[in-house]
């Protein structure tokens, strides 16, 4: 049987898919034997019949699931079209709504703790102050959604589209946001301690006063991101892109920025004591009054950077490139 002849129906289940494959193969053998001269035609009709029957069963089952869900007889409705549906005042803890279309749905006082919303369409969803602790939103489309003060503790948002979403003051502690799309998202004062933003797109995101203690931002794109006075103690930004990022007054104590790259990064008055910037390329960075005491600058490229009044006491400057940089004493490095 050809791979594209199988129909996967989440509602019917895996066993139905397997039995369909077996019947299709049996039909193929029978028709090939009965119609030696036209075996291929018979085979195709047989598989088409089984496929059509399975598709019809899927459609009917999905409609039944949707009706049962809207009638509050079940909390599960994977792949259902729930556009503009009312989910108000429902406890959907642990519900399976993976792949569901929830555009325009209402969520007044809806509980979504540990819900499975993987791959769901939640564009513009109004989820302000909602509790999504432990929810699976991997691959979900949350573009432009409102998640202001939402609780997303330990939620899985890996690969989710959160471009332009409002997550101001949201709780994202220990959340998974690997490869998430957060371009131009609002993340002011989020609490994302221990969260994983590895490979995430945070370009032009507004993250002022964000709490990112022990967070992972390895390989993240922070181009034009605003992290004014962000708290990144013990955070990892290895290989992150920091072009035109604003980290004015940020706390980067013991942060790992090894291999980070970018131009014109604003690190004015940043606290970077014992931070690791080995191998980083931050040409033209503004490090005015930055605290780099005990920092590792080995192999870093800080050419044409501004280090006026910066503290470099006991910093490791082995093979550091300061060419054209304005040094702490306001002299220009040759």
C-alpha positions in Angstrom: 0.0 0.0 0.0 1.3 3.5 -0.8 2.0 5.8 2.1 -0.4 8.5 1.0 -3.3 6.0 0.8 -3.6 5.9 4.6 -6.0 8.3 6.3 -5.1 9.3 9.9 -8.2 10.1 11.9 -7.5 11.3 15.4 -11.1 10.8 16.5 -11.3 7.1 15.4 -7.8 6.3 16.7 -4.6 4.5 15.8 -6.2 1.1 15.7 -8.7 2.1 13.0 -5.8 3.4 10.9 -3.9 0.2 11.2 -7.0 -2.0 10.3 -7.6 0.3 7.2 -4.1 -0.4 6.0 -4.7 -4.1 6.4 -8.0 -4.1 4.5 -6.5 -2.0 1.7 -3.6 -4.4 1.2 -6.1 -7.3 1.2 -8.2 -5.6 -1.4 -5.1 -4.9 -3.5 -4.2 -8.6 -3.5 -7.7 -9.8 -4.4 -8.2 -7.3 -7.2 -4.8 -8.0 -8.7 -5.6 -11.7 -8.9 -9.2 -11.3 -10.2 -8.3 -8.7 -12.8 -5.0 -9.7 -14.2 -5.4 -7.3 -17.1 -6.7 -4.4 -15.1 -5.3 -5.1 -11.7 -4.0 -1.5 -11.2 -7.5 -0.1 -11.9 -9.1 -2.5 -9.5 -6.5 -1.7 -6.9 -7.0 2.0 -7.1 -10.8 1.7 -6.8 -10.5 -0.5 -3.8 -8.1 1.8 -2.0 -10.2 4.9 -2.9 -13.3 3.2 -1.5 -11.6 2.4 1.8 -10.1 5.9 1.9 -13.5 7.6 1.2 -15.2 5.5 3.9 -12.5 6.4 6.4 -12.8 10.1 5.5 -16.5 10.1 5.9 -16.2 8.4 9.3 -13.7 11.0 10.4 -16.0 13.8 9.4 -19.0 12.3 11.2 -16.9 11.5 14.3 -15.5 15.1 14.4 -19.0 16.6 14.1 -20.1 14.3 17.0 -17.1 15.4 19.1 -17.8 19.1 18.5 -21.4 18.7 19.4 -20.5 16.8 22.5 -17.9 19.4 23.5 -20.2 22.3 23.0 -22.9 20.5 25.0 -20.4 20.1 27.8 -20.5 16.3 27.7 -16.7 16.2 27.1 -13.7 18.5 27.5 -11.9 17.0 24.6 -12.2 18.1 21.0 -8.9 17.7 19.1 -8.9 19.2 15.6 -12.4 20.7 16.0 -13.6 23.9 14.4 -14.5 25.9 17.5 -14.3 29.3 15.9 -16.4 32.0 17.7 -17.5 29.3 20.2 -18.2 30.2 23.9 -15.9 28.5 26.3 -16.9 30.9 29.1 -16.9 29.6 32.7 -15.6 26.1 31.7 -13.1 24.1 33.6 -10.9 22.6 30.8 -8.1 21.4 33.0 -6.2 18.7 31.1 -8.5 19.0 28.0 -7.3 17.9 24.6 -7.9 20.7 22.1 -4.8 20.1 20.1 -5.1 21.4 16.5 -8.4 23.0 17.2 -9.4 26.2 15.5 -10.3 28.6 18.3 -10.2 31.9 16.4 -12.8 34.3 17.8 -13.7 31.9 20.7 -14.4 33.5 24.1 -12.6 32.4 27.3 -14.2 34.4 30.2 -13.1 32.7 33.4 -12.0 29.6 31.5 -9.6 27.3 33.3 -6.9 25.8 31.0 -4.4 24.3 33.4 -2.4 21.5 31.7 -4.6 21.7 28.6 -3.3 20.3 25.4 -3.5 23.2 22.8 -0.6 22.0 20.7 -1.0 23.4 17.1 -4.2 25.2 18.0 -5.2 28.4 16.2 -5.5 31.0 18.9 -4.8 34.1 16.8 -5.9 37.2 18.8 -7.2 35.0 21.7 -8.3 37.0 24.8 -6.4 35.1 27.6 -5.7 38.0 30.0 -5.0 36.7 33.5 -5.8 33.1 32.5 -4.2 30.2 34.2 -2.3 28.1 31.7 0.0 26.4 34.1 1.6 23.3 32.5 -0.4 23.8 29.3 1.0 22.4 26.0 0.9 25.3 23.4 3.7 23.9 21.3 3.4 25.0 17.7 0.2 27.0 18.5 -0.6 30.2 16.7 -1.0 32.9 19.3 -0.2 35.9 17.0 -1.6 39.1 18.5 -3.1 37.2 21.5 -3.6 38.9 24.8 -1.8 37.1 27.6 -1.4 40.1 30.0 -0.7 38.7 33.5 -1.4 35.2 32.3 0.1 32.3 34.3 2.2 30.2 32.0 4.3 28.5 34.6 6.0 25.4 33.1 4.0 25.8 29.9 5.3 24.4 26.6 5.3 27.2 24.0 8.1 25.7 21.9 7.7 26.7 18.3 4.6 28.8 19.1 3.9 31.9 17.1 3.5 34.8 19.6 4.5 37.6 17.3 2.9 40.8 18.5 1.3 39.1 21.5 0.8 41.0 24.8 2.5 39.1 27.6 3.2 42.0 29.8 3.6 40.9 33.5 3.0 37.3 32.5 4.4 34.5 34.6 6.6 32.3 32.5 8.8 30.6 35.1 10.4 27.4 33.8 8.4 27.7 30.6 9.7 26.2 27.3 9.9 28.7 24.5 12.5 27.1 22.3 12.3 28.5 18.7 9.2 30.5 19.6 8.4 33.5 17.4 8.1 36.5 19.7 9.0 39.3 17.3 7.6 42.7 18.5 5.9 40.9 21.4 5.2 42.8 24.7 7.1 41.2 27.5 7.4 44.1 30.0 8.0 42.9 33.5 7.6 39.2 32.7 8.8 36.7 35.3 10.6 34.1 33.2 13.1 32.8 35.7 14.5 29.5 34.4 12.6 29.7 31.1 14.1 28.4 28.0 14.2 30.8 25.0 16.8 28.8 23.0 16.7 29.9 19.4 13.7 32.1 19.9 13.0 35.2 17.8 12.7 38.1 20.2 13.6 40.8 17.6 12.1 44.2 18.6 10.4 42.6 21.6 9.7 45.1 24.5 11.1 43.4 27.6 11.9 46.3 30.0 12.4 45.1 33.6 12.0 41.5 32.5 13.1 38.9 35.1 15.2 36.4 33.3 17.2 34.9 36.1 18.9 31.6 35.1 16.9 31.8 31.8 18.4 30.3 28.6 18.6 32.5 25.6 21.2 30.6 23.7 21.1 31.5 20.0 18.2 33.8 20.5 17.6 36.7 18.1 17.5 39.9 20.3 18.0 42.4 17.5 16.4 45.7 18.5 15.0 44.1 21.6 14.5 46.4 24.6 15.7 44.8 27.9 16.1 48.1 29.8 17.0 47.2 33.4 16.3 43.5 32.7 17.5 41.1 35.4 19.6 38.3 33.8 21.7 37.1 36.7 23.2 33.7 35.7 21.3 33.8 32.4 22.8 32.1 29.3 23.0 34.1 26.1 25.6 32.0 24.3 25.7 32.8 20.6 22.8 35.2 20.9 22.4 38.0 18.4 22.4 41.4 20.2 22.5 43.9 17.3 21.0 47.3 18.5 19.6 45.6 21.6 19.0 47.8 24.6 20.4 46.4 27.9 20.9 49.8 29.6 21.2 49.2 33.3 20.6 45.5 33.0 21.9 43.0 35.6 24.1 40.4 34.0 25.9 39.0 37.0 27.6 35.8 36.1 25.8 35.7 32.8 27.2 33.7 29.9 27.5 35.8 26.7 30.3 33.7 25.2 30.1 33.8 21.4 27.3 36.4 21.4 27.4 38.8 18.5 26.0 42.1 17.5 26.8 45.7 16.7 25.8 48.9 18.6 24.6 47.0 21.6 23.6 49.3 24.5 25.1 48.1 27.7 25.4 51.4 29.5 25.6 51.0 33.3 25.1 47.3 32.9 26.3 45.2 35.9 28.3 42.4 34.2 30.5 41.3 37.1 32.1 37.9 36.5 30.2 37.6 33.2 31.6 35.5 30.5 32.1 37.4 27.2 34.8 35.2 25.8 34.8 35.1 22.0 31.9 37.6 21.9 31.8 40.1 19.0 30.2 43.4 20.2 31.8 46.0 18.0 30.6 49.5 18.6 28.9 48.5 21.8 28.2 51.2 24.4 29.6 50.1 27.7 29.7 53.5 29.4 30.0 53.0 33.2 29.5 49.3 32.8 30.8 47.1 35.6 33.0 44.4 34.1 35.0 43.5 37.3 36.3 39.9 37.1 34.6 39.5 33.7 36.1 37.2 31.1 36.8 39.2 27.9 39.3 36.8 26.4 39.1 36.7 22.7 36.3 39.2 22.6 36.0 41.8 19.8 35.1 45.2 21.4 36.5 47.3 18.6 35.2 50.8 18.5 33.2 50.2 21.7 32.7 53.0 24.2 34.1 51.9 27.6 34.3 55.4 29.2 34.2 55.1 33.0 33.8 51.3 32.7 35.2 49.1 35.5 37.6 46.6 34.1 39.4 45.6 37.4 40.7 42.1 37.3 38.9 41.4 34.0 40.5 38.8 31.7 41.6 40.7 28.6 43.7 38.0 27.0 43.5 38.6 23.2 40.7 41.1 23.6 40.4 43.4 20.6 39.9 47.0 21.8 41.1 48.7 18.5 39.4 52.1 18.1 37.6 51.7 21.4 37.2 54.6 23.9 38.8 53.2 27.1 37.9 53.9 30.7 40.3 56.8 30.9 38.7 58.3 27.7 41.8 57.5 25.6 41.3 55.9 22.2 42.9 52.4 21.9 45.2 52.3 18.9 
